[in-house]
Amino acid sequence: MALALSRPRAVSPLGWLRITLRLAAMAALLLACLPLYYLLRLFTHHNPVPRLFLSGVAWIAGVQLRCEGRRVRRGAFLLANHVSWIDIPAIAAATGSAFVGHDGLASMPLLKWLCAMNDTVFIARHDRASVARQVEQVRTALSDTGALAIFPEGTTSDGTGLLPFKSALLSALEPLPDGIAVQPVLLHYGPEAADIAWVGEEHGLDNFLRILARRRPVRLTVHFLPALAGQQLASRKTIAQAAREMMLQALGR
């Protein structure tokens, strides 16, 4: 794996111009989407506006998205590797998925508000007593959005390999809700993965700004791997192990 970044990377004057323009475009997109979101919420649980907004964020940030493989269309729990914040709008653009996030994110009001619009399920990683409630939240989110994504590494990697999967994050899948498919999804940023990755001591805001400052596009391939089956689904530990092995194989590891 790549070594941790020791300090924020410098942003050029042209980079700051790109940041300013992209932030302005994202803010304008949000303002345009909000009235439509609240209007459609009156008529449907499957609100398409969050996917529209996140797809727009990915496009504004310069993401060139390519999808490979067959995606489970309805009732899919997606297990994806995690490289950068850009993973979230990219997965949403490709699938319309909601996300599972740790409960620490819910302590930030603005972020919690935005996440709630996309039916984010917040889980308490060390609160075993809340597993039943979390399972019910997972079922509700899947019913509303059709797909729910989680990053089982629990943090970001450098994009060239995988960190160990934390099966405890999959507690809501034990037992697996009826009618739910579990599908591994590999995010591959190609030769520029290390330049995209948010690792080490780099602050999240620095990674966000650094990607917005890029002149070159962010080329991302989303590989939809076969859904798990049989004994692979026996427990959260077998799910984590099988998904990781499939993703490593797709990486050529």
Sequence and secondary structure as in RCSB ss.txt:
>XXXX:A:sequence
MALALSRPRAVSPLGWLRITLRLAAMAALLLACLPLYYLLRLFTHHNPVPRLFLSGVAWIAGVQLRCEGRRVRRG
AFLLANHVSWIDIPAIAAATGSAFVGHDGLASMPLLKWLCAMNDTVFIARHDRASVARQVEQVRTALSDTGALAI
FPEGTTSDGTGLLPFKSALLSALEPLPDGIAVQPVLLHYGPEAADIAWVGEEHGLDNFLRILARRRPVRLTVHFL
PALAGQQLASRKTIAQAAREMMLQALGR
>XXXX:A:secstr
      S     HHHHHHHHHHHHHHHHHHHHHHHHHHHHTTT SS SHHHHHHHHHHHHTTEEEEEEE    SS
EEEEE   STTHHHHHHHHH  EEEEEGGGGGSHHHHHHHHHTT EEE TT GGGHHHHHHHHHHHHHHHSEEEE
 TTSS   SSS     GGGGGGGSS  TT EEEEEEEE GGGHHHH   TT  HHHHHHHHHT SS EEEEEEE 
    GGGGSSHHHHHHHHHHHHHHHHT 
